[in-house]
Structure formats: structure tokens, C-alpha cells
Amino acid sequence: MPIDWKNAPQGQIEVDGAALEYRCIGPAPADAPTLVLLHEGLGSVAQWKDVPDRLAAVTGFGVFAYSRAGYGGSGAATLPRPLDFQTREALDVLGPVLDAAGIRQTVLLGHSDGATIAAIYAGSVPDMRVRGLILIAPHFFTEPQGLSAIAAAKLAYVDGDLKPKLGRYHRDPDMAFYGWHDVWTDPAYAAWNVADVIDHWRIPVLVVQGRNDPYGSLAQITEIEDRIYSPVETLILDGCGHAPQFECAAQTDAAIAEFCARLHRLEQQQVAFA
């Protein structure tokens, strides 16, 4: 049975052998479209902070967020993660999560690794529930500057304050950190590239990118624009780093609200025409 949005707005669902924590707010899937939030490589439900509430308010959509295995309050993951962990998450886990949440019509909204997972799902799985994509700081291939930033994060984790910070949000911060860091810094991962999923998108896309993002350059956005067949909107934010949803919250929220409103109007017109 799908989760009960009204009486169980947070809890755990069992997917792919792991108990995954979730939070949902706003209208249930039967009453409005749903934004499904996919977190970054060191993220979790709690680390979205007020983003779900903000987005529910500005879009009128329901919002569903979950923590992947090994993150937040979710069950453990098997480490080391395989080098194709993002593809496996998209193909093996995300669909069952949407089923468990009772999703009927959704816009997938991912940040960083979560954006990549959303992108892979939309380009690989024929799921008519997915009507749009919102990608915040997505990755489709590795870049030297991003790999250097991830390597530097280990210093902050081992010798700085990153570990106690992550400890506020993750049941096992070592699992969360090393499950992310060790894949991205594996020498074989330098050849990782999933940009071909862009070729298969057939839904509208909004991309948000900070111009000063240390983990990915505008080359990731150019890759989308060069390959996409679907309508795409891009928001490049000056003076913004890797987390536009926090660093440039007002601009990011406005772009998401406008994108969702336009997509919803289009959906209503298609229904009326049919």
C-alpha cells in the first residue's frame, strides 16, 4: 500500500532491501502533481531544510523527499559503492520509491548526484508519471576541478569540522562520506560519463547552475543544450556556488515555481484538448 500522506507524513519505506526515510508535505498525489526531491552526494531528507516547505508553498504541488540508503536515517548501504551507483539508484530504486509514495504525476527535482539520478531515470525508464525535470548542479561526466574539490573535502572531513557537521544529519557519517568520496576519487571514475541519457529525454527540463560551482562547470549545462531534443530552460546564477536552492533561494524558487506553473498549464490544456 502507498504511504498515507495525511497520517504518515514522515517515516520509512522498504525498497530494495533497505529502509528509506521519507518526508512528504502539501497535497497528496491524488490531489496535485508531486515534486520528488533527490538529494546530493552528502545529502539527506533533513539537509533539504526548508526547501520542501518553500516549494510546496510556491508551486501548490505536493513534495516528497527521501534519503538514499547509507544517508540520513535510512538503512545502511553496501560499501564500496559500485562506480555505476547513480545508474543503479535510478534503475533499481527510484521507480519503487515512486510506487511506494503513490506518485501519479511528478516533476523530478534533483541536486548534484540527485540531479544525475533523476536525469538517468528520465532518459532510461519509460515512466509516464514523470512530466518534467528540474536539475540543480547536475553531473554528466567528471571534470578535473570537481574531482579536486571532492579530494579536498576529505581534508575537511578528517582534519576539519565536516564530520561533526554531517553527524547531525546522518546515522553513520563515515558511510555517507566515504560512500560518496571513494567512488568519485577512484581513478577509474575519471572516465565516467552518462551524457547519452540526455538524448532520450522527451519532457521539459529546467536546469539551475551556479557560475562559481566548484564541483561542476558550465560545460555540464552546455552538454545538455547541445544534445537535448526537449524544451529546456537554463538559469545561470552569478556569484553562486554548488547549492542555488540555499545560496540564491529567491531566484531558484521563482524559476521552479514558473516552470511548474507553465508545465501544469500545459498538462491541463492537453487534457482539455483530449
C-alpha positions as YAML, in Angstrom:
chain: A
units: angstrom
residues:
- id: 1
  name: MET
  ca: [0.00, 0.00, 0.00]
- id: 2
  name: PRO
  ca: [1.27, 3.53, -0.78]
- id: 3
  name: ILE
  ca: [2.12, 5.70, 2.18]
- id: 4
  name: ASP
  ca: [-0.63, 7.74, 3.83]
- id: 5
  name: TRP
  ca: [0.38, 11.37, 3.22]
- id: 6
  name: LYS
  ca: [-2.06, 12.73, 5.78]
- id: 7
  name: ASN
  ca: [-1.47, 10.37, 8.68]
- id: 8
  name: ALA
  ca: [2.13, 9.33, 7.99]
- id: 9
  name: PRO
  ca: [3.88, 12.41, 6.55]
- id: 10
  name: GLN
  ca: [7.24, 11.03, 7.59]
- id: 11
  name: GLY
  ca: [8.56, 7.59, 8.26]
- id: 12
  name: GLN
  ca: [10.27, 4.78, 6.38]
- id: 13
  name: ILE
  ca: [9.55, 2.73, 3.30]
- id: 14
  name: GLU
  ca: [11.18, -0.59, 2.40]
- id: 15
  name: VAL
  ca: [12.83, -0.52, -1.04]
- id: 16
  name: ASP
  ca: [15.49, -2.79, -2.48]
- id: 17
  name: GLY
  ca: [16.18, -4.36, 0.91]
- id: 18
  name: ALA
  ca: [16.72, -1.05, 2.71]
- id: 19
  name: ALA
  ca: [14.53, 1.05, 4.98]
- id: 20
  name: LEU
  ca: [14.50, 4.54, 3.45]
- id: 21
  name: GLU
  ca: [13.39, 7.55, 5.45]
- id: 22
  name: TYR
  ca: [10.99, 9.94, 3.76]
- id: 23
  name: ARG
  ca: [9.09, 13.15, 4.32]
- id: 24
  name: CYS
  ca: [6.09, 14.42, 2.39]
- id: 25
  name: ILE
  ca: [4.22, 17.71, 2.67]
- id: 26
  name: GLY
  ca: [1.46, 19.50, 0.80]
- id: 27
  name: PRO
  ca: [-1.25, 17.93, -1.34]
- id: 28
  name: ALA
  ca: [-1.32, 14.16, -1.72]
- id: 29
  name: PRO
  ca: [-0.63, 12.66, -5.17]
- id: 30
  name: ALA
  ca: [-4.35, 12.21, -5.80]
- id: 31
  name: ASP
  ca: [-4.89, 15.96, -5.39]
- id: 32
  name: ALA
  ca: [-1.95, 17.61, -7.18]
- id: 33
  name: PRO
  ca: [1.29, 16.82, -9.00]
- id: 34
  name: THR
  ca: [4.26, 15.95, -6.83]
- id: 35
  name: LEU
  ca: [7.80, 17.28, -6.74]
- id: 36
  name: VAL
  ca: [10.11, 14.38, -5.86]
- id: 37
  name: LEU
  ca: [13.37, 15.62, -4.33]
- id: 38
  name: LEU
  ca: [16.61, 13.70, -4.87]
- id: 39
  name: HIS
  ca: [19.46, 14.83, -2.64]
- id: 40
  name: GLU
  ca: [23.13, 15.47, -3.31]
- id: 41
  name: GLY
  ca: [26.04, 13.11, -2.64]
- id: 42
  name: LEU
  ca: [26.27, 14.04, 1.04]
- id: 43
  name: GLY
  ca: [22.61, 14.96, 1.50]
- id: 44
  name: SER
  ca: [19.52, 13.60, 3.22]
- id: 45
  name: VAL
  ca: [15.91, 14.47, 3.91]
- id: 46
  name: ALA
  ca: [16.87, 16.79, 6.77]
- id: 47
  name: GLN
  ca: [19.50, 18.60, 4.72]
- id: 48
  name: TRP
  ca: [16.85, 19.96, 2.37]
- id: 49
  name: LYS
  ca: [15.94, 22.08, 5.43]
- id: 50
  name: ASP
  ca: [13.07, 24.41, 4.46]
- id: 51
  name: VAL
  ca: [13.26, 23.73, 0.72]
- id: 52
  name: PRO
  ca: [10.32, 21.28, 0.65]
- id: 53
  name: ASP
  ca: [8.09, 23.73, 2.53]
- id: 54
  name: ARG
  ca: [9.11, 26.62, 0.29]
- id: 55
  name: LEU
  ca: [8.48, 24.66, -2.88]
- id: 56
  name: ALA
  ca: [5.10, 23.38, -1.72]
- id: 57
  name: ALA
  ca: [4.13, 26.99, -0.98]
- id: 58
  name: VAL
  ca: [5.26, 28.48, -4.31]
- id: 59
  name: THR
  ca: [4.13, 25.64, -6.61]
- id: 60
  name: GLY
  ca: [0.99, 24.26, -4.95]
- id: 61
  name: PHE
  ca: [2.45, 20.79, -5.62]
- id: 62
  name: GLY
  ca: [2.98, 18.09, -3.06]
- id: 63
  name: VAL
  ca: [6.63, 17.49, -2.17]
- id: 64
  name: PHE
  ca: [8.21, 14.12, -1.41]
- id: 65
  name: ALA
  ca: [11.82, 13.68, -0.29]
- id: 66
  name: TYR
  ca: [13.69, 10.56, 0.74]
- id: 67
  name: SER
  ca: [17.20, 9.64, 1.86]
- id: 68
  name: ARG
  ca: [19.04, 7.07, -0.19]
- id: 69
  name: ALA
  ca: [20.50, 4.00, 1.54]
- id: 70
  name: GLY
  ca: [23.52, 4.98, 3.62]
- id: 71
  name: TYR
  ca: [22.30, 8.53, 4.20]
- id: 72
  name: GLY
  ca: [20.36, 10.33, 6.90]
- id: 73
  name: GLY
  ca: [18.19, 7.98, 8.91]
- id: 74
  name: SER
  ca: [17.93, 5.39, 6.14]
- id: 75
  name: GLY
  ca: [19.32, 1.88, 6.38]
- id: 76
  name: ALA
  ca: [22.90, 1.02, 5.57]
- id: 77
  name: ALA
  ca: [24.40, 0.76, 2.10]
- id: 78
  name: THR
  ca: [26.99, -1.76, 0.99]
- id: 79
  name: LEU
  ca: [30.38, -0.12, 0.57]
- id: 80
  name: PRO
  ca: [32.31, 0.48, -1.54]
- id: 81
  name: ARG
  ca: [29.57, 1.66, -3.86]
- id: 82
  name: PRO
  ca: [29.91, 0.45, -7.46]
- id: 83
  name: LEU
  ca: [31.17, 3.00, -9.96]
- id: 84
  name: ASP
  ca: [27.76, 2.99, -11.65]
- id: 85
  name: PHE
  ca: [25.94, 3.65, -8.36]
- id: 86
  name: GLN
  ca: [23.93, 6.53, -9.79]
- id: 87
  name: THR
  ca: [22.64, 4.41, -12.67]
- id: 88
  name: ARG
  ca: [21.76, 1.60, -10.26]
- id: 89
  name: GLU
  ca: [19.91, 4.02, -7.99]
- id: 90
  name: ALA
  ca: [17.93, 5.31, -10.96]
- id: 91
  name: LEU
  ca: [17.09, 1.92, -12.45]
- id: 92
  name: ASP
  ca: [16.64, -0.22, -9.33]
- id: 93
  name: VAL
  ca: [15.42, 2.11, -6.58]
- id: 94
  name: LEU
  ca: [13.73, 5.29, -7.81]
- id: 95
  name: GLY
  ca: [10.82, 3.59, -9.56]
- id: 96
  name: PRO
  ca: [9.87, 1.51, -6.49]
- id: 97
  name: VAL
  ca: [10.18, 4.66, -4.36]
- id: 98
  name: LEU
  ca: [7.68, 6.43, -6.62]
- id: 99
  name: ASP
  ca: [5.37, 3.41, -6.32]
- id: 100
  name: ALA
  ca: [5.64, 3.38, -2.53]
- id: 101
  name: ALA
  ca: [4.89, 7.11, -2.36]
- id: 102
  name: GLY
  ca: [1.81, 6.66, -4.53]
- id: 103
  name: ILE
  ca: [3.12, 9.12, -7.11]
- id: 104
  name: ARG
  ca: [0.76, 9.72, -10.05]
- id: 105
  name: GLN
  ca: [2.26, 12.74, -11.82]
- id: 106
  name: THR
  ca: [5.66, 14.12, -10.91]
- id: 107
  name: VAL
  ca: [8.44, 16.53, -11.65]
- id: 108
  name: LEU
  ca: [11.74, 15.05, -10.51]
- id: 109
  name: LEU
  ca: [13.92, 17.65, -8.79]
- id: 110
  name: GLY
  ca: [17.49, 16.59, -8.12]
- id: 111
  name: HIS
  ca: [20.55, 18.34, -6.75]
- id: 112
  name: SER
  ca: [24.09, 17.29, -7.78]
- id: 113
  name: ASP
  ca: [24.22, 13.46, -7.64]
- id: 114
  name: GLY
  ca: [20.45, 13.53, -7.18]
- id: 115
  name: ALA
  ca: [20.11, 15.53, -10.39]
- id: 116
  name: THR
  ca: [22.17, 12.92, -12.20]
- id: 117
  name: ILE
  ca: [19.96, 10.13, -10.85]
- id: 118
  name: ALA
  ca: [16.84, 11.99, -11.99]
- id: 119
  name: ALA
  ca: [18.42, 12.58, -15.41]
- id: 120
  name: ILE
  ca: [19.30, 8.90, -15.81]
- id: 121
  name: TYR
  ca: [15.79, 7.81, -14.81]
- id: 122
  name: ALA
  ca: [14.13, 10.19, -17.27]
- id: 123
  name: GLY
  ca: [16.43, 9.04, -20.07]
- id: 124
  name: SER
  ca: [16.24, 5.32, -19.34]
- id: 125
  name: VAL
  ca: [12.85, 4.41, -17.88]
- id: 126
  name: PRO
  ca: [9.58, 4.86, -19.83]
- id: 127
  name: ASP
  ca: [7.57, 6.27, -16.94]
- id: 128
  name: MET
  ca: [4.60, 8.43, -17.94]
- id: 129
  name: ARG
  ca: [4.32, 9.73, -14.39]
- id: 130
  name: VAL
  ca: [7.42, 11.85, -14.95]
- id: 131
  name: ARG
  ca: [6.30, 15.05, -16.67]
- id: 132
  name: GLY
  ca: [9.33, 17.27, -16.14]
- id: 133
  name: LEU
  ca: [12.86, 17.52, -14.78]
- id: 134
  name: ILE
  ca: [14.45, 20.17, -12.57]
- id: 135
  name: LEU
  ca: [18.20, 19.66, -12.39]
- id: 136
  name: ILE
  ca: [20.25, 21.70, -9.92]
- id: 137
  name: ALA
  ca: [24.02, 21.45, -10.47]
- id: 138
  name: PRO
  ca: [23.83, 18.16, -12.41]
- id: 139
  name: HIS
  ca: [26.84, 16.00, -13.33]
- id: 140
  name: PHE
  ca: [27.07, 14.00, -16.56]
- id: 141
  name: PHE
  ca: [30.84, 13.50, -16.66]
- id: 142
  name: THR
  ca: [33.81, 14.15, -14.42]
- id: 143
  name: GLU
  ca: [35.85, 17.34, -14.55]
- id: 144
  name: PRO
  ca: [39.31, 17.89, -13.02]
- id: 145
  name: GLN
  ca: [38.12, 20.81, -10.90]
- id: 146
  name: GLY
  ca: [35.26, 18.78, -9.47]
- id: 147
  name: LEU
  ca: [37.49, 15.83, -8.66]
- id: 148
  name: SER
  ca: [39.92, 18.18, -6.94]
- id: 149
  name: ALA
  ca: [37.12, 19.67, -4.85]
- id: 150
  name: ILE
  ca: [36.00, 16.21, -3.77]
- id: 151
  name: ALA
  ca: [39.55, 15.21, -2.86]
- id: 152
  name: ALA
  ca: [39.85, 18.40, -0.80]
- id: 153
  name: ALA
  ca: [36.64, 17.53, 1.03]
- id: 154
  name: LYS
  ca: [38.46, 14.60, 2.67]
- id: 155
  name: LEU
  ca: [40.81, 17.03, 4.40]
- id: 156
  name: ALA
  ca: [37.81, 18.90, 5.75]
- id: 157
  name: TYR
  ca: [36.30, 15.60, 6.90]
- id: 158
  name: VAL
  ca: [39.42, 14.15, 8.53]
- id: 159
  name: ASP
  ca: [41.01, 17.30, 9.92]
- id: 160
  name: GLY
  ca: [38.23, 19.87, 9.88]
- id: 161
  name: ASP
  ca: [34.63, 20.23, 11.03]
- id: 162
  name: LEU
  ca: [32.88, 18.40, 8.19]
- id: 163
  name: LYS
  ca: [32.49, 15.11, 10.09]
- id: 164
  name: PRO
  ca: [30.66, 16.62, 13.09]
- id: 165
  name: LYS
  ca: [28.50, 18.65, 10.72]
- id: 166
  name: LEU
  ca: [27.49, 15.53, 8.80]
- id: 167
  name: GLY
  ca: [26.99, 13.73, 12.11]
- id: 168
  name: ARG
  ca: [24.00, 15.99, 12.78]
- id: 169
  name: TYR
  ca: [22.18, 14.56, 9.79]
- id: 170
  name: HIS
  ca: [23.48, 11.04, 9.17]
- id: 171
  name: ARG
  ca: [23.15, 7.95, 11.33]
- id: 172
  name: ASP
  ca: [26.59, 6.87, 10.06]
- id: 173
  name: PRO
  ca: [28.55, 9.89, 8.75]
- id: 174
  name: ASP
  ca: [31.50, 7.70, 7.72]
- id: 175
  name: MET
  ca: [29.22, 5.64, 5.49]
- id: 176
  name: ALA
  ca: [27.73, 8.76, 3.96]
- id: 177
  name: PHE
  ca: [31.06, 10.46, 3.37]
- id: 178
  name: TYR
  ca: [33.23, 7.59, 2.20]
- id: 179
  name: GLY
  ca: [30.43, 6.07, 0.15]
- id: 180
  name: TRP
  ca: [30.46, 9.31, -1.83]
- id: 181
  name: HIS
  ca: [34.13, 10.30, -1.73]
- id: 182
  name: ASP
  ca: [35.67, 6.92, -2.55]
- id: 183
  name: VAL
  ca: [33.69, 6.48, -5.76]
- id: 184
  name: TRP
  ca: [34.39, 9.94, -7.10]
- id: 185
  name: THR
  ca: [38.13, 9.70, -6.31]
- id: 186
  name: ASP
  ca: [38.57, 6.18, -7.71]
- id: 187
  name: PRO
  ca: [40.99, 6.56, -10.67]
- id: 188
  name: ALA
  ca: [38.64, 4.52, -12.86]
- id: 189
  name: TYR
  ca: [35.84, 7.00, -12.22]
- id: 190
  name: ALA
  ca: [37.62, 9.70, -14.23]
- id: 191
  name: ALA
  ca: [36.17, 8.09, -17.37]
- id: 192
  name: TRP
  ca: [32.59, 8.08, -16.05]
- id: 193
  name: ASN
  ca: [30.13, 9.66, -18.49]
- id: 194
  name: VAL
  ca: [26.32, 9.32, -18.67]
- id: 195
  name: ALA
  ca: [25.60, 12.23, -21.02]
- id: 196
  name: ASP
  ca: [23.92, 9.94, -23.52]
- id: 197
  name: VAL
  ca: [20.81, 9.87, -21.31]
- id: 198
  name: ILE
  ca: [20.15, 13.46, -22.42]
- id: 199
  name: ASP
  ca: [19.47, 12.18, -25.93]
- id: 200
  name: HIS
  ca: [16.42, 10.28, -24.69]
- id: 201
  name: TRP
  ca: [14.60, 12.97, -22.71]
- id: 202
  name: ARG
  ca: [11.19, 13.86, -24.12]
- id: 203
  name: ILE
  ca: [9.93, 16.11, -21.31]
- id: 204
  name: PRO
  ca: [10.52, 19.77, -20.40]
- id: 205
  name: VAL
  ca: [13.64, 20.49, -18.38]
- id: 206
  name: LEU
  ca: [14.76, 23.31, -16.10]
- id: 207
  name: VAL
  ca: [18.47, 23.49, -15.25]
- id: 208
  name: VAL
  ca: [19.86, 25.67, -12.46]
- id: 209
  name: GLN
  ca: [23.60, 26.15, -12.11]
- id: 210
  name: GLY
  ca: [25.82, 28.41, -10.04]
- id: 211
  name: ARG
  ca: [28.53, 30.04, -12.10]
- id: 212
  name: ASN
  ca: [31.02, 29.55, -9.25]
- id: 213
  name: ASP
  ca: [30.21, 25.90, -8.53]
- id: 214
  name: PRO
  ca: [33.48, 24.17, -7.54]
- id: 215
  name: TYR
  ca: [32.08, 20.73, -8.34]
- id: 216
  name: GLY
  ca: [30.98, 21.32, -11.93]
- id: 217
  name: SER
  ca: [31.42, 23.91, -14.65]
- id: 218
  name: LEU
  ca: [29.06, 25.29, -17.26]
- id: 219
  name: ALA
  ca: [30.33, 22.52, -19.54]
- id: 220
  name: GLN
  ca: [27.69, 20.31, -17.89]
- id: 221
  name: ILE
  ca: [24.99, 22.75, -19.00]
- id: 222
  name: THR
  ca: [26.43, 23.10, -22.49]
- id: 223
  name: GLU
  ca: [26.27, 19.32, -22.82]
- id: 224
  name: ILE
  ca: [22.53, 19.47, -22.17]
- id: 225
  name: GLU
  ca: [21.94, 22.32, -24.59]
- id: 226
  name: ASP
  ca: [23.96, 20.58, -27.33]
- id: 227
  name: ARG
  ca: [22.17, 17.24, -27.04]
- id: 228
  name: ILE
  ca: [18.62, 17.84, -25.86]
- id: 229
  name: TYR
  ca: [15.55, 17.36, -28.06]
- id: 230
  name: SER
  ca: [13.08, 18.59, -25.43]
- id: 231
  name: PRO
  ca: [12.29, 22.16, -24.31]
- id: 232
  name: VAL
  ca: [14.95, 23.36, -21.89]
- id: 233
  name: GLU
  ca: [15.30, 26.44, -19.71]
- id: 234
  name: THR
  ca: [18.56, 27.36, -18.01]
- id: 235
  name: LEU
  ca: [19.16, 29.62, -15.04]
- id: 236
  name: ILE
  ca: [22.83, 30.51, -14.54]
- id: 237
  name: LEU
  ca: [23.36, 32.33, -11.28]
- id: 238
  name: ASP
  ca: [26.29, 34.71, -10.88]
- id: 239
  name: GLY
  ca: [28.10, 34.63, -7.56]
- id: 240
  name: CYS
  ca: [26.52, 31.28, -6.73]
- id: 241
  name: GLY
  ca: [28.22, 28.01, -5.86]
- id: 242
  name: HIS
  ca: [27.02, 24.44, -5.63]
- id: 243
  name: ALA
  ca: [23.73, 24.96, -3.77]
- id: 244
  name: PRO
  ca: [21.49, 27.51, -5.54]
- id: 245
  name: GLN
  ca: [18.49, 26.35, -3.50]
- id: 246
  name: PHE
  ca: [20.16, 27.94, -0.47]
- id: 247
  name: GLU
  ca: [22.63, 30.48, -1.88]
- id: 248
  name: CYS
  ca: [20.16, 32.05, -4.32]
- id: 249
  name: ALA
  ca: [16.92, 30.82, -2.83]
- id: 250
  name: ALA
  ca: [14.57, 33.51, -4.11]
- id: 251
  name: GLN
  ca: [15.73, 33.25, -7.73]
- id: 252
  name: THR
  ca: [15.75, 29.46, -7.64]
- id: 253
  name: ASP
  ca: [12.29, 29.24, -6.08]
- id: 254
  name: ALA
  ca: [10.88, 31.70, -8.61]
- id: 255
  name: ALA
  ca: [12.30, 29.74, -11.55]
- id: 256
  name: ILE
  ca: [10.92, 26.47, -10.18]
- id: 257
  name: ALA
  ca: [7.50, 27.99, -9.50]
- id: 258
  name: GLU
  ca: [7.28, 29.43, -13.02]
- id: 259
  name: PHE
  ca: [8.44, 26.17, -14.61]
- id: 260
  name: CYS
  ca: [5.92, 24.10, -12.64]
- id: 261
  name: ALA
  ca: [3.07, 26.51, -13.33]
- id: 262
  name: ARG
  ca: [3.77, 26.51, -17.06]
- id: 263
  name: LEU
  ca: [4.06, 22.72, -17.11]
- id: 264
  name: HIS
  ca: [0.81, 22.34, -15.19]
- id: 265
  name: ARG
  ca: [-1.00, 24.70, -17.58]
- id: 266
  name: LEU
  ca: [0.28, 22.66, -20.49]
- id: 267
  name: GLU
  ca: [-0.93, 19.46, -18.88]
- id: 268
  name: GLN
  ca: [-4.39, 20.96, -18.30]
- id: 269
  name: GLN
  ca: [-4.60, 22.14, -21.92]
- id: 270
  name: GLN
  ca: [-3.68, 18.69, -23.17]
- id: 271
  name: VAL
  ca: [-6.33, 17.09, -21.01]
- id: 272
  name: ALA
  ca: [-8.94, 19.60, -22.17]
- id: 273
  name: PHE
  ca: [-7.98, 19.08, -25.81]
- id: 274
  name: ALA
  ca: [-8.10, 15.31, -25.48]
...
